[in-house]
Amino acid sequence: MPGAPISACSASRPPQRVTSHPAAQHGSAMAAAAEAAAGSGPGSQPPAQRRLRILSGHLQGSPASRAPEAERFLSPSQCRAGGAAEQPVASTIPKKRQEILKWNGWGYNDSKFIFNKKGQAEFTGKRYRLSGMVLPVLKEWMEKTLGASLEHKITSRAFLNTSDVPPSIVNEEFLQDLRATKISYSQEAEDRVFRAHGHCLHEIFVLREGMFKRIPDIVIWPGCHDDVVKIVELACKHNLCIIPFGGGTSVSSALECPADERRTIVSLDTSQMNQILWIDEKNLTAHIEAGIIGQDLERQLGESGYCTGHEPDSMEFSSLGGWVATRASGMKKNIYGNIEDLVVHIKMVTPRGVIEKSCQVPRMSTGPDIHHFIMGSEGTLGVVTEVTIKIRPIPEYQKYGSVVFPNFERGVACLREIAKQRCAPASIRLVDNAQFQFGHALKPQVASIFTSFLDGLKKFYITKFKGFDPNELCVATLLFEGDREKVLQHEKQVYDIAAKFGGLAAGEDNGQRGYMLTFVIAYLRDLGLDYYVIGESFETSVPWDRVIDLCRNVKERIVRECKEKGVQFAPFSTCRVTQTYDAGACVYFYFAFNYRGISDPIHVYEQIETAAREEILANGGSLSHHHGVGKLRKQWMKESISDVGLGMLKSVKEYVDPNNIFGNRNLL
Ligand SMILES: Cc1cc2nc3c(=O)[nH]c(=O)nc-3n(C[C@H](O)[C@H](O)[C@H](O)COP(=O)(O)OP(=O)(O)OC[C@H]3O[C@@H](n4cnc5c(N)ncnc54)[C@H](O)[C@@H]3O)c2cc1C
């Protein structure tokens, strides 16, 4: 292995300086620590643990602290060994993912769209606002829009047949070394299959219809940074291939194993590295292990009164390390920023050693920012183990909203003006007419916040919306956050701008409903697959002056390609603007078609998606705004970042990982 031994690096934790004494804000640190250790004090053990975590954040290298170096800088392994006060907090997603997650579809086992005995669509389970509700219009929408019919149903395999799974090939010498580390691992077929894929259409299709040619041979669960160091050392020693696994929500084929990889493939599952190691209230940062998933992170920070505000639509399942590795973007980026704006410090274990900055500062002018080699590296350079991220006090007030525009063009013009005036709410999303109609299809039977948008509009429609064509209008949903008074002022400013573009305020409920649907929409693809409908979403970013043309051209291209490829039913081709910036916007496309009569639907689908991507690039859009490149889009990397740019990335890879230990073959 080249360079310095990586284990030596794990002690090089950057000092963090906190200038005020923690007791000034928190009363007696000693008393709180004693409370935590004794498991007593106000409330139960968890609040005491939380308090200790906050205090340890304050104590990181505090000049006031007289503790010797080793005591001042807690390493994760020390924290873990710290007894009752630092018991790992269980993740919502268990180590054995199969206990609650689907093996061949999206999300929780108990949550899915089905058609019940009466032939009505229903969303099962109890986890979401839509759970247990009947959706009387969905069936008709699927029939009309996609030509789907209940008579044409596919029954996919209910269970994973382990005899279909490729055998695990791991050499005994490596296993012996691994056992000596006492790090948890599994060679069971189910564990390996669960980590062999993300959530691209073709991956889910393979699971439903067959099996991957190549999957990880072994899953290893490090418990902390030092464990990762040991695993990477062993991988270098035995020449293995490591694929880091976070939440498994990749939509770029990033987790798929290269079919011709002959070395043992290790899926390094970060899920057991999921602790908030400290919270620093003075600098509003938190130092967190990279395997924590979004919902756990926000819940746990919330218990201490903080949030990161990073909310990708996949936040129920995706991990902090995954966000860093893919350069993720959350829906509230207007206030909190994208992952690159949120990250203060990253620690990554590579075959060459541990890479991290020497201090935790807001900005440095020390050549190109090394974080930008790490962010977006998609598991090709190493494993992100710990991240210091900005936190903010939980906002005092949240308010949803919505605006109806006579057409998409007016809506985009309004979003552009809001961006120009730099007054975008935490989230602002504009859906086109097809998605607006689709929202109606998800109307549940019961009267609630989910009352159809169209219903909600009826009474206005006759009066205010005269002149709005229901087949043209489009809707923006809004989410404001902050101090109550400021939110109300902000809201007025945004609605005033909207009015100049013919937009009419359409109520808080309609806005809230839009955001509530965010998490259940991902479950719809599995329902479609049961009825010969395949679908996918993909995204891009584009300068403002090209948004309208790009949206129109890409949607039309999809329709045209479907026809040319022999798709017998009209496709669903729709888009929304999901993020806005000074210089442009992020656009998300949804696309689905009924493949009855087509023998190789995935091949046809991939040809159409490729054509859509070509169209995006021809219209000045980016290869990706936040989904990343993976293996799915790497054919366009050279064209996207230039020959020289690609060469630079290659030389970084060559230096950091000359033996291609991180051999998932993403990006390059
Ligand atoms: C329904 C749905 C909605 C989505 N919405 C959004 C969204 O709003 N915004 C957004 O940005 N993305 C979104 N995505 C895409 C996906 O959630 C992101 O790419 C996410 O950041 C992946 O995180 P993960 O933990 O699931 O990573 P994984 O899928 O496990 O891995 C993704 C890649 O990162 C690497 N990796 C993971 N963890 C580490 C680590 N600790 N160190 C080094 N490499 C690592 C893997 O090797 C792989 O190459 C969505 C996906 C789905 C299916």
The ligand as an ORCA input file, in Angstrom:
! r2SCAN-3c Opt
* xyz 0 1
  C     -37.321      8.650     -4.196
  C     -35.999      9.324     -4.307
  C     -35.913     10.676     -4.079
  C     -34.685     11.327     -4.173
  N     -34.619     12.654     -3.907
  C     -33.424     13.285     -3.908
  C     -33.328     14.659     -3.576
  O     -34.319     15.322     -3.284
  N     -32.099     15.228     -3.589
  C     -30.975     14.513     -3.882
  O     -29.894     15.067     -3.848
  N     -31.047     13.210     -4.222
  C     -32.230     12.584     -4.229
  N     -32.300     11.250     -4.554
  C     -31.078     10.514     -4.887
  C     -30.368      9.901     -3.666
  O     -31.228      9.877     -2.568
  C     -29.134     10.704     -3.336
  O     -28.175     10.513     -4.364
  C     -28.500     10.396     -1.988
  O     -27.556     11.392     -1.694
  C     -27.860      9.031     -1.895
  O     -27.563      8.786     -0.535
  P     -27.501      7.290      0.032
  O     -27.069      7.384      1.446
  O     -28.765      6.592     -0.221
  O     -26.317      6.711     -0.815
  P     -26.211      5.310     -1.568
  O     -27.331      5.178     -2.526
  O     -26.018      4.236     -0.587
  O     -24.861      5.538     -2.372
  C     -24.779      6.480     -3.401
  C     -23.306      6.617     -3.826
  O     -22.564      7.202     -2.762
  C     -21.556      6.309     -2.296
  N     -21.518      6.417     -0.844
  C     -22.534      6.256      0.034
  N     -22.123      6.487      1.290
  C     -20.809      6.806      1.199
  C     -19.805      7.144      2.154
  N     -20.066      7.216      3.455
  N     -18.567      7.402      1.703
  C     -18.268      7.358      0.387
  N     -19.166      7.032     -0.559
  C     -20.427      6.775     -0.151
  C     -21.943      4.943     -2.796
  O     -20.832      4.110     -3.000
  C     -22.639      5.280     -4.096
  O     -21.679      5.473     -5.092
  C     -33.526     10.579     -4.503
  C     -33.622      9.204     -4.727
  C     -34.838      8.582     -4.635
  C     -34.924      7.117     -4.892
*
